[in-house]
Amino acid sequence: GISSATRMTRGGSACSLSDIQNNDILYYVPELDMAFVYNNKITGVYEKASPNKDNPTEIVVSGETYKVEGAQAFIKLSSGGSLNYGDTVTLLLGRTNDVADVITSGIEYTEIAGYAVATGTKTYTSGDLKDYSGYYIRIITPDGEAHEYTCSSDYEDYKNSIVSLSINNGTATARVTSDRSGAYGVFKANAMTLGDDSVSDDVQILDVGTTDKNRQSLYTKIYPSRIDGVNLSADKILYAHKDASGEIDKLILNDATGDSYTFGIATSVKNISGFGTTASGTYTYIVNGTEQIFNSTSAMYPITSGVGIRLSSIQNPDIMSNLNEINGTIQIISETALTANGKTYAIAPDVQVYEKEYSTSALYRMIPISEIINSDSHSLYAYYDKPPSSGGRVRIITAVKSR
């Protein structure tokens, strides 16, 4: 019943028949003459079926559990099908992210690019139910999804790099990629442009916090509105891919927003210098209202008590630094913006606001930002990671009660 007059969406955006691609999952509603198309795919190792392989209503692929939705998927994954434990498969996910169908990865993918977050060896179960050990690599693709692949080599040195994978007969081969497609410039969300390039309406964007293989992996999925007006210089773009029409449909950015980091306020800092290069410290800080204590035995961190800080993780961070303090008299004009010295600063949606009874108090109480909008009952101190034009936001606000 589908025709050129059928209204269609693909991935939540309006599309036409020509936009549908091989292996898309399509739902047609004849009463409305509407079709809903989904193109979510997960590739990984088929590890387990529940309650059993005779009746696979749920499966585990590379450590993640998925419900089985489609009859085609059920047949292929069951004991009567062609897929065995240990096989590398691609799941085609439907409207509720359940498995609508499965294709094998015998097809060679010319490019699967992502941020490598883990490598090493794992134990798998083969089709004859025997355990074996093999290399693997886990990447985060621009849509924010994790994918794990078996490899013939150890890619330990590729951690936190942008890699491109090709898969042949279920085994992935990785190489570090720096394909930017010449993209750079100011991102304009309304026009969907990046510099001189057009950007697809359903563009996938991943923002990466570090490319240092010795650091904790940091990444977050973002949307076009988050980088509206941000100047993305060439060094801020780690990977850009263009679709068949020449539009950018995948982006991996180099800490363009700072959103992959954790933010808090330091309440106590004790640095200890030892002999030679030995250094340690004890750091107490609050993240989202909860106090944390971190004992570093190998490094000192240049943070200051009473100041907003940036961390690579809530516990055991390997990156800690002070945020920038806004100078001048601060006025909170809305939940999304504040002013100081005639300048306007964007406030992060997950901003943390801490109230103190007096300036020298070490007791902080987390309060909603609504309590200090256009208020003159507090002296305000605000901390941001970088200027809004560079993608930064106000992350921490301290409100000291006025006497």
N, C-alpha and C positions, 0 to 999 in steps of 0.2 A: 503493500500500500504506500510505500514511500515514493515521493515524487519531488520534482524541483520546487513544488509549492509547500512541501513539508517544512514546518519551523523546526530548527535544530539548534542545539547547544553542544559544545564540546569543551569539557573541562570548565563548565560554568559560563562560557562566553558564546555568543551567537556565532553560528558558522553555516556553511553551505555544504552541499553534497561533495564538492571537490575537496573540502578540508578533511574528510574522513580518510583515515589511513589504515593500511593492513594491520590486523590484530587489535584494532579498537573494539571496545565492547559497546554495543548499541542497544538501547531500550526504546521500543516504539509504542506509543499510545494512540491507537487508531481513532478513539473517540475525539481526541484533540488534534489529530494529525500532527503530533509532535514527536521528535526523536531526541533522546538524551544520550550523548556519546561520552565515553570515558576512556582515557588513555594511560591509566596508572599501571606501571609494570614494576615487578620486583624480581630480581634475579638472585639466586642463591642455591645452596645445597639442600636437597630434600633429605631431612633427617628423621622425621617421625610422623606417624599418622595416629589419630585418636578417634574413637576408642581402640581401633586396630586398623590394619591395612585392608581388611575385608569391608569395613564400613568407615571410610575416612571422612568424617564430618568436620574434623579439624586437622591441620597439618602444621609441622614445624619446619620452616625453611631458614637456614642460617641463624638459628636461635630465636626467631620470631614466630609467633603463632598466628595462623590465619584460618578463618572459617571457610568451608567449601560451599559455594553457592550454586554453581552450574553443573548440569548433568555431564557435560563434556569433561569438566575438571574431575568430577567424581570417578568417572570411568578410567581416566588416564592414571589417576593417583592410587586406585585400588589394586588389590592383589591380582585382579584380572587384566589390569592395564599394562602398559609398556614401561612405566617408570619405576625405578628401584631406589631404595635408600642409597644415598651417596651420589646420585645423579645431580648435575647442575641443571636447574629448570628456570624458566621465566613464568611467573604468575601474572595473569592478566586480571586485574582487579576491577570489580564493578562499582555500582553506585554507593555501596556501603563498605567499600574496601574489602569485600570478601572475594574469594577466588571464583571467577566466572569461567576461566579456561586456563590451560597450561600449555606452553610450547617448550620444546626442548632447546637447549642452547647448542645443538649441533650446528645451528646457523651461525655463521661468523659475523659478529657485530663489528662494523668498521670503526665505531667509536662509542665508547661509554666513558665519559669523563667525570671525575669527581675528586673530592678531597680525601686523601688516604689517612685514616685515623687509627688503623691497627693492622699489624702484620704478625706473622709467626707460624706456628704449627698447631694443628688441632687433630683430635681423633674423630674419625668418621666411621660409619657403618656402610659396608659395601652391599651390593645386591644379594650376595650369598650370606649376608648377616655376619660377616667377619669384620672386626675392627681393623682400621689401618690409620696411619698418621700421614698428614699431608700439609703442605704450605697453604696459607690463605692470605687474602688481603681484603680489608673492609673499607669501603669508601662511602662518602656522603655525596650524593648527586645534587645538582642545582635545585631540585624540588624539595630538598631537605630530608630525603629518604635514605636509609642505610641499606647497603647491598654488600654481600659477602661472596667471594669467589675463591674457588680452589686454584692454586697456581703450581707450576712446576719449579719455581724458584723462590728464594727468600728475598722479599722486597723491604727489608728492615730499614734501609737507608731512604726509602721513599715516604716514610711517615711524615705527615703534615705537608706533603707536596701535592700539587695538582697532577693527577695521573690520567692517562688515556689507556683504556683496556680494549684488547681484542680477545674474543673468546672463540676457541675452536675445539670441537669435540669435548666440551665441558670444562676446558682448562683455560684460564686467563693468562694473558701475557701483558705486562704493564710497562709503560714508559712514562717518564716525566714529560708533561706538555706545557707549553707557554703560548698556546694558540689564542691570541687576543683579537683576531680578525680586524686589526686596525682600529678597534673601538676606543674612544675616549671623548670627553667633553661633558657639558652640563646635561644632567638627566632631567627631562621634562615629562612628568607623569600625565598631564592632560593631553599633550601632543603625542605621547609615547615615542619620544626620540632620545637618543644618546648622542650628543654632538650632531654630526651630519647623518647618523644612521637611524633608520626606523626600527622600532622595537615592537615585537609581537604583543598583542593584547594579553596572551596567556604566558608571558615570559616567566621563566623560573629563575630565581635569584638566591644565591647562597653567599653570605658574608662570612669570611674566614678571619679569625682573630690572630693566628700565628702560623707561620710557615717554618718555624724552627723545629727540627725533628726531635730536639731534646726537651721540648716543652709539652705541656698538656694540650691536647687537641681542642680547638675552640671554633665553633661555627654556629650560625643561626640562619634560618630561612627568613627572608624579608620580602616585602611587597613593593611595587613601584612607588606607592605614595610615601614610603619611608625615605626614599632618596630623591624626592622631588626637589629640584633646585640645587642639588649637590653637584659640585664640579668633580667628576671622576677622571683624574689624570691617568695617563697610561700605567703608572706604577700602582694605581688602585684597582686595576683590572688584571686578575690572574688568568681568566679564561673567558672567552666570548665565542658563542657559536651562532651561526646564522642558518635559518631554514632555507628551503628551496626557493622561497620568494625573496631572499636577501634580507629578511628581518632578523634582528637579534632575538633568539628564543631561549637562550641559556646564558647566564652570567655567574661567574664566581669572582667575588670582590675581595680585595685585600684590606680588611678592617675599615670599611667605608663608613660604618655606623657606630662601631664600638659595642653593639648590642650583644655580642657573644660573650662579653665579660660579665662578672658579678660585681655588684657595688655595695658598699656599706660605709660605716663610720668607725674610725679607730678610737678606742677608749683608753688603751694603755699600750705603751711601747717600751720594751726593755731590750736594748741592744748590748751585746757582750763581745768585746774584741779580745781575741786570744793571741797566742804566740804565732808569729809568722802570718800565714794566710788564714788561720783558723778564725771563724766568726760564727756567732749564733744569736738567737734572740727569741723573746717571748712576746707575742702580739695578741692583744684582745680587741675584738671588733664586733660590731653588730651588723647582721644582714637580715633584712626583713623582720626586724624586731627580736631576733634570737641572737644571744651572745655566743661567740665562738672564741676559742683559744687555740692558737697555733704556735707550737714550739719548733723553731727552726734550728737544726743542729749543724747546718753547713753554710748558712748565708745570713747576712743582715739585710733588711729591707728599708729603704729610705722613706718611711711613712711617719706621720706626725699625729700625736694624740689629739682628738677633738676635731679632726679634719676628715672629709669624705675621701674614700679610697676606692681604687679599682683593683679587683682580684681576678685571677684566672679560674678560681673555683672557691666554693664556700669553705671547704676543709682542705688542708694541706696544699695551699696554692703555691705555685712556683713563680708567679708574677704578683707583685703588690707595689702599688705606687699611689702617691697623692693625686687627687683630682685638683683642678684649677678652681680657685675661689673667685667669685664675682665681687668686684669692688663697687662701693657705693651703696646708697640706700635702696633696698630691694622692696618692690611691691608685687605681690602675687595678683595678677589681674584675671586669671582664669586657671582652670586645672591644666591647661596646656601651655601657658606662657607667663613670664614674669618680666618686669622692667627694672633697669638699674642704670643710672647716669645716661638716660635717654636711649639706651639700647634695649632691644627685646631679645629674650632668650627662650628657646623652645624647651618645654619640660617633658621629660620622658613619661609615657603612660604608667610605668611602674615605679615612678619616683618614690623615694622613701623620705618621709618627713618625721623628724625627731624633735620632741619638745623637751626643754629643760626649765627647771624652776628659776635658776639663776646661772650666770655665765660660767662660774667656776664649778658648777655641779658636775659630777661624773655619772649622774643618773639620767638616762634617756628613755622617753616614752614615745612609742610610735603612734602618730595620729594621722587621720585622713587630711589630705591637702585642702579639702573644703573648709576646714576650720580656720584657715589663715588667708583665705581669699579676701582681698581688700580689707584686711584687718590691721589695726594699729595697736593691737594688744601684745605684740611680740616684736622683738628685734630679730631680723632674719639674716641667715647666712646660707648661701647657696653654692653648690659645687658642680662643675660640669667637666666632661671628659675632653671635649674639643669644641670649637665654634660651630654653631648651627650650619654655616655654609659648608663646613667640612663633614657634616653628618652627625655632629655631636648633640648632646642633650644635657639638661640639668638632671643629675642623678640623685643628689642628696640635698636636703634642705634641713637646716637646724633652726628651730624657733625657740628663742629664749623669752620667757615671760617678762613683760615690762612691769616694773614696780610702780 
